[in-house]
Each structure stands twice: as C-alpha cells, then as structure tokens.
C-alpha cells in the first residue's frame, strides 16, 4: 500500500465518505489556468451494452449516432467543448490524481473521435482548497468562457459555487465538496450522496443481529452534524442504539475511545473518520482486545498499515474498483482493465488503485450525456442534457439518474447505490476484500430517511 502525503490529511477528512481508494500524488502547480492537449494515440474505449442498474453493469448509451432515430448522425467535426477543470493541488491539500484520472479519460474520448467529432478542451486551474483560491479559479475560468465546470476536488467550492451558477455554467463533479451544491439546479454530482454511507454500516450490523454500537467521529462541526442528522436516524430506522464517541482531531486518544466503547457494552463499532483516524481506531481496538465487528467507514489505508489487525473489518464504496474486480459484472471487469491500461499508457500506473478512478469513471459517464445533445453545445444545452438525461449508463457502477434526485435530501446527486466489502485473509496469507451480499444496492431505499 502506498503512503499518503501528510498534506493530504485535510482532504481525507472530507473524502473518507467516498468510495475511491487512497493513492500517491504526482505533479503540482499554481492556480493559473492552463490548456491541456486533446489529442494523442488512441486505445480501446469500450462501450456500455447491458441495460441493468442495481448490479452496476451499466446500461445502453442514451446518446450516440442513433439518438435521433432515423435522423442523420450528428457531426460536430471542428467543434470544441471548453471545460474548466478545477483541482486542489500544490498547497496543503494536493491530490493531482483527481485531475489526472479525468485527463486520461478525456484523452481516450478525444482519441476515439470526441463527442460526435467535437473535441473536449480542458482549461485547468489549480486551487489550494481555500475559499479565496476557489473564487480566483472560478473568475479566471468564467472569463475564459468555458462551457462547463468540472471539479476534481475543490474543498473551497462553497465560496465559489454561486459564481458558476450566476454565470449560467453547469457545475459537475463525481462527488460533493460543499453544502450548497448538493441541492441546487445547475449542479450535477454524478456519484453517491454522503448520506448513503450511513446505510452500509446500519444494514451490515442489522444483518449481523447487532443492535447496540459505538459511532466514532472526529470533533468537527461537519462530522457531528452528520452523526446527529444522518447516522442517528438511519441507525434508529434499523433499531440500533448508538453510543456517541467523539475524538479530538489534533490529539486523538484512541485508547480512551476504545475503552469508552467497551465500558458501554457495545456489540460493534463504526467510524466516520479520515484514513489516519481509521488506523487509530482499528489499531487501538486490536491492541485493546476489542473483538466485536468494526465498520471502518470508507477507509482503505488502514488495511495495508495494520495488516492482520484489519481482518474481519468492513468498508464500503459506491463503485466497482480494481481490488474487488473479481466480483464485478463482466462488462465492469472489462472497463476496469481498460482503465488500468489507459492509466499505464499515460505513465500513471502507480495511481491506478487510487482516487484517479473517480474522475475517470465520471468523464466516461459525462461522455454519454454530452452525446445526447442535438443542437449547439453550450452551457445551457449541457445543463439541459444533465437535467433531462433520464437514466444514463454508469461506467464503473449503476446507471445514473441525473435530474431525478435518487437521493432526495441531496437532490443534485445522480446515484444512490453503495456496496459493502469485508477484509479477509487469502489462502496465501495476503489480505483481500470480498463483496458482502449481492454488491451494489440502493441505499436510499433502505435508509428510512
């Protein structure tokens, strides 16, 4: 398991709710917009063919040359779709893989002919995650007259979000980075809402016959709000009693946290923590002899760090990813293999099992939606395409339902599915993850919210 840079800690506090794995970082820069190349050698792209949803196989493309029935195929040769791509890099928060994965996918799309011949042109602006930097990137890219904004990761998005909407530019990302964007017209968050990640643990503990658990979070307003307003009602829906354990972010006492859980007589424990918090919680639990089931949120780094102490723990995610590829439908296995090939060809093999998969998959999904546009491609027509997309293919997961609010409390999200994994020991002594149950399931349907 690769080591994370210490500078990624602040990001991981927010990103621990997501499905993506932790990976290394390379390349940094400032927040000046740069235009990336849009051509190069093509490799296989793959197509979505099966019309399925819950198992994550993806559905038939909504757009394409046949989108207009008997009408002539759309030909956009010579057109350019300008995309402002914002990502946190170069400061205390730096995850270039959330830019690189998108760039690799866009190159594959362009090499295969683009969007009916139109090339996607990226104008990249690197932000340091502060509100001021997010605002600067928004102003610069709006002045560049981009047709669409895409966030790899932008933890300062709350400050800049209104600028994008006032300019009429659609705001798109794989996940949410601020509160306002989760419920706003013109915002399209392709993958699962944060609330879904309370359902995986609740469902798992319920299936294990457990009705009294400790919930461990770090002491921040966002974490406490999530505990009280999302986790608590979901657990109550499953008849599970919750013990609140809050730890200091700066100086966490994990021994005391585990002792509090043990003294409360809980039958299980879940954490909504950053990666380093999961290492502390799971490691201290093992050292203290806590032998009840542990659900480590969406963390992954702790598995490689703690080794055998991680065996039996549970994690979750919203997409099929390389480490559980063997359980995925055949079409997804093929796309995961193509993703690995494309990342390797681009010189980013070390980022395959990392955050890069989120923007890569998102851009293959955006490709389907852009292909549905029949008239000129503008900010307005892109917004309309997302709003009226109906059910469109998911690349590494279930089909998307942008504009249909599959997670009503966070209506900008296009998907509501997650899956649960368990860490087990393989026959050769190595650690692996297995999928629990049937894989992806609709978390909102089971949330009680």
Secondary structure, 3 states (H helix, E strand, C coil): CCCCCHHHHHHHHHHCCCCCCCCCCCCCCCCCCEECCCCCCCCCCCCCCCCCCCCCCCCCCCCCCCCCCCCCCCCCCCCEEEEEEEEECCCCCCCCHHHHHHHHHHHHHHHCCCECCEEEEEEEEEECCCHHHHHHHHHHHHHCCCCEEEEEECCCHHHHHHHHHHCCCEEEECCCCCCHHHHCCCEEEEEECHHHHHHHHHHHHHHCCCCEEEEEEECCHHHHHHHHHHHHHHHHHCCCEEEEEEECCCCCCHHHHHHHHHHCCCCEEEEECCHHHHHHHHHHHHHCCCCCEEECCCCCHHHHHHHHHHCCCEEEECCCCHHHHHHCCHHHHHHHHHHHHHHHHCCCHHHCCCCHHHHHHHHHHHHHHHCCCCCCCCHHHHHHHHHCCCCECCCCCCCECCCCCCCHHHCCEEECEEEEEEEEECCCCCEEEEEEEEEEEECHHHCCC
